[in-house]
Amino acid sequence: MTSNQAVKKIAILDDYQGVALEMADWSVLDGRAEITVFRDNLVEPHALIERLKDFDIVCVMRERAPMTRQVLEALPKLKLLASNSSKNASIDMQAASELGITVSGTEYLSYGTTEMAWGLILSGIRRIPQEIAAVRSGKWQHTVGQDIHGRTLGILGLGNFGKAVAKVGAAFGMHVIAWSQNLDPAHAAEHGVEAVSKNELFERSDVISIHMVLSDRSRGIVGKAELERMKPNAWLINTSRGPLVDEAALAEVLQAGKIGGAGLDTYSQEPLPEDHPFRTLPNVLAMPHLGYVTEDTYRLFYGQTVENIIAWLDGNPVRLSNPTGARP
């Protein structure tokens, strides 16, 4: 074998559930690659470098592992960074380009996140986790839930995800309102949504669902002032990105009982620290970032990752990751 034909070492990172090898046909790489799967999450740069120093190809799941310039510069053997999804904000694309590291991406399915948002909304409003726990402990009809029919659903960011959540809200008989920095009222009306001011969104909504791209402009867009405008029984749902919300301010209003609750699937630090108040507050439904963790999505992610690796090994073009690092 020439150096280009030599067996490549592949690392699959952050396979929390241990399912990566089941979600695609990796056997097509037999004889061409040696695969190692890591199920734990490393974020400390030196530990990550030590783990990956001998690998030619690293497969990263979304934004679980920070591929910073410091990390990439310390991995001279790395030639292909195979990312799941089309964009990955944890990869320093400029550094990868300068170092001659190809970064591939995959397509993405959006409906899993939409379904998760509604799972959190219904679970919170109808107290589903509490009632399940009550039944298991021998109780019966422990709480009184709220209706969503006729209530107001606020959408923070009327993009593809926001429109999908809004459509379901309308089907439930909710009045849907929305705000974002550049929302066109005519565009909102086309989707049966009323465009309102940011203050109105937080003051009028019974449920607020966040669907914004994380950027310098949107970071912390839900702060203490916005949270304190919410109704006492209103719920905040975040399946988008943790840093969009001031988590300290959110924990404060939740601890004080100033809002009904929060359904969260994303956080500023993931995995969520063991001592984080979101793990124990009774008015928080905390999910471990499972919006995109579905069989359909994983089969797409890993299937196209294998395709990208084969293409790269054969010297053919790969699906390139979007250099903006923005969320799809």
C-alpha positions as CSV (number, residue, x, y, z in Angstrom):
1,M,0.0,0.0,0.0
2,T,1.1,3.6,-0.6
3,S,0.8,6.1,2.1
4,N,-2.5,7.3,0.6
5,Q,-3.8,3.7,0.5
6,A,-2.7,2.8,4.0
7,V,-5.4,1.8,6.5
8,K,-6.8,5.0,8.0
9,K,-7.6,5.4,11.7
10,I,-11.1,6.7,12.3
11,A,-12.4,8.1,15.6
12,I,-16.1,8.4,16.2
13,L,-16.6,10.8,19.0
14,D,-19.4,11.3,21.6
15,D,-21.5,8.3,20.8
16,Y,-23.4,8.6,24.0
17,Q,-25.9,5.8,23.3
18,G,-23.3,3.5,21.6
19,V,-25.3,3.3,18.4
20,A,-23.1,4.8,15.8
21,L,-22.0,1.5,14.3
22,E,-25.6,0.3,14.1
23,M,-26.9,3.4,12.2
24,A,-24.9,2.9,9.0
25,D,-23.1,0.3,7.0
26,W,-19.6,0.8,8.1
27,S,-18.5,-2.5,6.6
28,V,-17.8,-0.7,3.3
29,L,-14.7,0.5,5.0
30,D,-13.4,-2.9,5.8
31,G,-9.7,-3.2,4.9
32,R,-9.5,0.6,4.4
33,A,-10.0,1.9,7.9
34,E,-9.8,1.0,11.6
35,I,-12.6,2.4,13.6
36,T,-12.6,3.4,17.3
37,V,-15.8,4.6,19.0
38,F,-15.7,6.9,22.1
39,R,-18.9,7.2,24.1
40,D,-17.7,9.8,26.7
41,N,-17.5,13.5,26.1
42,L,-14.1,15.4,26.3
43,V,-14.0,19.1,26.0
44,E,-10.7,19.9,27.8
45,P,-8.2,20.7,24.9
46,H,-5.2,18.7,26.1
47,A,-7.3,15.6,26.9
48,L,-9.0,15.9,23.4
49,I,-5.6,16.3,21.7
50,E,-4.2,13.3,23.5
51,R,-7.2,11.1,22.5
52,L,-7.1,12.1,18.8
53,K,-3.4,12.5,18.1
54,D,-3.1,9.2,16.1
55,F,-6.3,9.5,14.0
56,D,-6.5,10.5,10.3
57,I,-10.3,11.0,10.4
58,V,-12.4,12.2,13.2
59,C,-16.2,12.0,13.1
60,V,-17.9,14.6,15.3
61,M,-21.5,14.6,16.4
62,R,-22.9,18.1,16.1
63,E,-21.2,20.5,18.6
64,R,-20.3,18.1,21.4
65,A,-16.5,18.3,20.9
66,P,-14.8,21.7,20.5
67,M,-12.6,21.6,17.4
68,T,-10.7,24.8,18.1
69,R,-7.6,26.1,16.4
70,Q,-5.6,24.9,19.5
71,V,-6.9,21.4,19.1
72,L,-6.6,21.2,15.3
73,E,-3.0,22.6,15.2
74,A,-2.0,19.8,17.6
75,L,-3.4,17.0,15.3
76,P,-1.0,16.9,12.3
77,K,-2.3,13.4,11.2
78,L,-5.9,14.7,11.0
79,K,-7.0,15.1,7.4
80,L,-10.8,14.7,7.4
81,L,-13.2,16.1,10.0
82,A,-16.5,14.5,9.3
83,S,-19.2,16.5,11.0
84,N,-22.9,15.5,11.3
85,S,-25.3,18.1,10.1
86,S,-24.5,20.8,7.6
87,K,-23.1,23.4,10.0
88,N,-21.1,23.1,13.2
89,A,-20.3,26.1,15.3
90,S,-17.7,24.2,17.3
91,I,-15.3,23.8,14.4
92,D,-12.8,26.5,13.6
93,M,-13.4,26.4,9.9
94,Q,-10.7,29.0,9.1
95,A,-8.1,27.0,11.0
96,A,-9.2,23.7,9.3
97,S,-8.8,25.4,5.9
98,E,-5.3,26.7,6.7
99,L,-4.2,23.3,8.0
100,G,-5.5,21.5,5.0
101,I,-8.2,19.6,6.9
102,T,-11.3,18.8,4.8
103,V,-14.5,19.3,6.8
104,S,-17.5,17.4,5.5
105,G,-21.1,17.7,6.6
106,T,-24.4,15.9,6.2
107,E,-28.0,16.8,5.6
108,Y,-30.3,17.5,8.5
109,L,-33.9,16.5,9.5
110,S,-35.8,19.3,11.2
111,Y,-38.9,17.5,12.4
112,G,-37.4,15.9,15.4
113,T,-36.7,19.2,17.1
114,T,-40.3,20.4,16.3
115,E,-41.7,17.3,17.9
116,M,-39.5,17.7,21.0
117,A,-40.7,21.3,21.4
118,W,-44.3,20.1,21.4
119,G,-43.4,17.2,23.7
120,L,-42.1,19.8,26.2
121,I,-45.0,22.1,25.8
122,L,-47.7,19.5,26.4
123,S,-45.7,17.8,29.2
124,G,-45.4,21.2,31.0
125,I,-48.9,22.5,30.5
126,R,-50.6,19.2,31.4
127,R,-48.1,18.2,34.1
128,I,-47.5,14.9,32.4
129,P,-44.2,13.9,34.3
130,Q,-45.7,14.8,37.7
131,E,-48.8,12.8,37.0
132,I,-46.8,9.8,35.8
133,A,-44.7,9.9,38.9
134,A,-47.9,10.3,41.0
135,V,-49.5,7.2,39.5
136,R,-46.3,5.2,40.1
137,S,-46.4,6.2,43.7
138,G,-50.1,5.1,44.1
139,K,-51.8,8.5,43.7
140,W,-54.5,9.5,41.3
141,Q,-55.3,12.9,39.6
142,H,-52.6,14.8,41.5
143,T,-52.7,18.1,39.6
144,V,-55.0,20.3,37.4
145,G,-53.5,21.1,34.0
146,Q,-54.1,24.0,31.7
147,D,-55.6,24.0,28.3
148,I,-53.8,25.3,25.2
149,H,-56.8,25.8,23.0
150,G,-57.6,29.5,22.8
151,R,-54.3,30.4,24.4
152,T,-51.5,32.4,22.8
153,L,-48.3,30.8,21.5
154,G,-45.3,33.1,21.1
155,I,-42.7,32.2,18.6
156,L,-39.3,33.8,19.0
157,G,-37.8,33.4,15.5
158,L,-40.1,32.5,12.7
159,G,-37.7,30.5,10.6
160,N,-38.2,26.9,9.4
161,F,-38.3,25.6,13.0
162,G,-40.5,28.4,14.2
163,K,-43.0,28.0,11.4
164,A,-43.3,24.3,12.0
165,V,-44.0,24.8,15.7
166,A,-46.5,27.6,14.8
167,K,-48.4,25.4,12.4
168,V,-49.0,22.8,15.2
169,G,-50.0,25.5,17.6
170,A,-52.6,26.7,15.1
171,A,-53.9,23.1,14.7
172,F,-54.4,23.0,18.5
173,G,-56.5,26.2,18.3
174,M,-53.9,28.6,19.6
175,H,-53.5,32.2,18.5
176,V,-49.9,32.4,17.3
177,I,-47.7,35.5,17.5
178,A,-44.1,36.0,16.7
179,W,-41.1,38.3,16.9
180,S,-37.6,38.5,15.6
181,Q,-35.3,41.4,14.7
182,N,-36.2,41.4,11.0
183,L,-39.6,39.7,10.9
184,D,-41.8,41.0,8.1
185,P,-45.4,41.2,9.2
186,A,-46.6,40.2,5.7
187,H,-44.4,37.1,5.8
188,A,-45.8,36.2,9.2
189,A,-49.4,36.7,8.1
190,E,-48.8,34.3,5.2
191,H,-48.3,31.6,7.8
192,G,-51.2,32.6,9.9
193,V,-49.0,34.4,12.5
194,E,-49.4,37.8,14.0
195,A,-46.1,39.8,14.1
196,V,-45.7,41.7,17.3
197,S,-43.0,43.6,19.2
198,K,-40.6,41.8,21.5
199,N,-42.3,43.2,24.6
200,E,-45.7,42.1,23.4
201,L,-44.5,38.6,22.7
202,F,-43.4,38.1,26.3
203,E,-46.4,39.9,27.8
204,R,-49.1,38.2,25.8
205,S,-47.9,34.6,25.4
206,D,-49.0,31.7,27.5
207,V,-46.2,29.6,25.9
208,I,-43.0,31.0,24.3
209,S,-41.0,28.7,22.1
210,I,-37.5,29.8,21.0
211,H,-36.3,29.1,17.5
212,M,-33.4,31.4,16.7
213,V,-29.9,31.0,15.3
214,L,-27.2,31.7,17.9
215,S,-25.0,34.7,16.9
216,D,-23.4,37.6,18.6
217,R,-26.6,39.5,18.1
218,S,-28.9,36.9,19.5
219,R,-26.8,35.6,22.4
220,G,-28.7,36.4,25.7
221,I,-31.7,37.7,23.7
222,V,-34.0,36.4,26.5
223,G,-32.8,38.1,29.6
224,K,-34.1,39.1,33.0
225,A,-36.2,42.0,31.5
226,E,-37.9,39.7,29.1
227,L,-38.5,36.9,31.6
228,E,-40.1,39.3,34.1
229,R,-42.6,40.4,31.4
230,M,-44.0,36.9,31.2
231,K,-47.3,35.8,32.6
232,P,-47.2,34.1,36.0
233,N,-48.4,30.8,34.4
234,A,-46.5,31.1,31.2
235,W,-44.0,28.5,30.0
236,L,-40.7,29.1,28.2
237,I,-39.5,26.4,25.8
238,N,-36.0,26.3,24.4
239,T,-35.0,23.6,21.9
240,S,-32.7,25.9,20.0
241,R,-29.5,27.0,21.7
242,G,-28.8,27.4,25.4
243,P,-26.9,30.7,25.2
244,L,-29.9,32.5,23.7
245,V,-31.3,32.6,27.3
246,D,-29.7,34.2,30.3
247,E,-29.7,31.0,32.3
248,A,-28.9,32.7,35.6
249,A,-31.9,35.0,35.2
250,L,-34.1,32.1,34.1
251,A,-33.1,30.1,37.2
252,E,-33.9,33.1,39.4
253,V,-37.4,33.6,38.1
254,L,-38.1,29.9,38.2
255,Q,-36.9,29.6,41.8
256,A,-39.1,32.6,42.7
257,G,-42.1,31.0,40.9
258,K,-42.6,34.1,38.7
259,I,-43.4,32.0,35.7
260,G,-45.2,28.6,35.2
261,G,-42.0,26.8,34.2
262,A,-39.5,26.0,31.5
263,G,-39.0,23.1,29.1
264,L,-35.4,23.0,28.1
265,D,-33.4,20.8,25.7
266,T,-30.3,23.0,25.2
267,Y,-27.9,24.6,27.6
268,S,-24.8,26.9,27.6
269,Q,-22.8,24.0,28.9
270,E,-23.4,20.4,27.8
271,P,-23.6,18.0,29.4
272,L,-25.4,20.0,32.0
273,P,-23.3,20.2,35.2
274,E,-24.5,17.9,37.9
275,D,-25.1,20.7,40.4
276,H,-27.0,22.9,38.0
277,P,-30.4,24.1,39.4
278,F,-32.2,23.1,36.2
279,R,-31.6,19.5,37.2
280,T,-33.7,19.8,40.4
281,L,-36.1,22.7,40.1
282,P,-39.7,21.3,40.2
283,N,-40.9,23.7,37.5
284,V,-38.3,22.7,35.0
285,L,-38.5,19.9,32.4
286,A,-34.8,19.3,31.5
287,M,-34.0,17.1,28.6
288,P,-30.4,16.1,27.6
289,H,-30.4,17.8,24.1
290,L,-32.5,15.1,22.4
291,G,-34.3,17.2,19.8
292,Y,-32.2,15.8,17.0
293,V,-31.5,12.4,18.6
294,T,-33.9,10.2,16.6
295,E,-33.4,7.1,14.6
296,D,-34.2,8.8,11.3
297,T,-31.8,11.6,12.0
298,Y,-29.0,9.3,13.2
299,R,-29.3,7.1,10.2
300,L,-29.0,10.1,7.9
301,F,-26.1,11.6,9.9
302,Y,-24.0,8.4,10.1
303,G,-25.0,7.1,6.6
304,Q,-23.9,10.2,4.9
305,T,-20.8,10.4,7.1
306,V,-19.8,7.0,5.8
307,E,-20.5,8.2,2.2
308,N,-18.3,11.2,2.9
309,I,-15.4,9.1,4.2
310,I,-15.6,6.8,1.1
311,A,-15.7,9.8,-1.2
312,W,-12.6,11.3,0.5
313,L,-10.7,8.1,0.4
314,D,-11.4,7.8,-3.3
315,G,-10.3,11.3,-4.0
316,N,-13.9,12.5,-4.8
317,P,-15.8,15.6,-3.5
318,V,-17.5,15.3,-0.1
319,R,-20.6,17.1,1.2
320,L,-18.9,20.3,2.5
321,S,-19.8,21.7,5.9
322,N,-21.1,25.3,5.8
323,P,-18.3,27.6,6.8
324,T,-20.6,30.0,8.7
325,G,-21.0,27.7,11.7
326,A,-24.6,28.7,11.9
327,R,-27.4,26.4,12.9
328,P,-29.5,25.1,9.9
